[in-house]
Amino acid sequence: MLITSLKSKLHRVKVTQAELYYEGSITIDEELLKTAGILAHEKVQVVNVNNGSRLETYTIPGEWGSRTICLNGPAARMNSVGDEVIIIAYAQMTEDEALLHRPKVILVDDNNNPLT
């Protein structure tokens, strides 16, 4: 049996852009993606600390080092520039794998710079 467990997350990053008229997804600085171990086009959950909204989408790599967190398409209506969000990636694993797994939790400063 497989269970779904936390793989990694970007904790309380700030939304830097919201682009309503885009096809959809979330654009994330490629360096932040790599630091968190989240892949391009990977499904993620976005939890808004400011308003409690939750959504699922996929990632698009943004410019390396830009610290961009941009909600695109309909998600732009649920998140405003300056909001803090938690971006969560999950993985399917066996119970034995889950017992040994240690998720990556990336904390950031006020400018989305990793504190790791």
Buried (B, 14 or more C-beta within 10 A) or exposed (E): EEEEBBBBBBBBBBBBBBBEEBEBBBBBBBBBBEBBBBBEEBEBBBBBBEEEBEBEBEBBBBEEEBBBBBBBBEBBEBBEEEBBBBBBBBBEBEEEEBEEEEBBBBEBEEEBEBEE
